Amino acid sequence: MKLINYLIILNILFFNVALSKEKPPFKNILVLEKPKIYKEIIFQDRNGNKLDLNLINTDQIYILNFWATWCAPCRDEMPSLDKLQAKEGIFIFPINMEEKNLINTDKFYKELNIKNLNTYFDEGLKLVKVFALRGVPTTIIFNKNKEMIARISGSLDFSDKKFISWLNSIK
């Protein structure tokens, strides 16, 4: 009888652990089996100040979204990314992959009515090399410990309830 109780308890524990990690809702989201740590994740704000993600001291999920003004899928997903930025516990860095041009970037944001996102740039495309990016849009998701936990290749509706639910499950 004790063996049966023991097996039942183990089964319940295993079942609950298996359910606690929700699978990503879309095929273009790759979740890493083991979070990856980067020593430096450096990019620039619109004023040319260098930022290192590892030195930002807040307890949030971090999203780096790589985009370009000429990219139609980037244009499609940017408004939903703007809405996602308004949610508590998430900080988004939309990083423009083009040569720094504030006029084009500001025009892009204005046309799409972007209100919650700031502007960032990848000087010399250093992060393109660090993350081995193959195109835009590409989104990299970091946990609160600033470990890379997922990558999204291609566009996504960041306001989709399935995505929001999945993102909340990894917090």
Summary of the structure (lengths in Angstrom):
residues: 171
radius of gyration: 18.6
end to end distance: 39.5
largest distance: 74.1
contacts: 466
relative contact order: 0.22
helix: 37%
strand: 25%
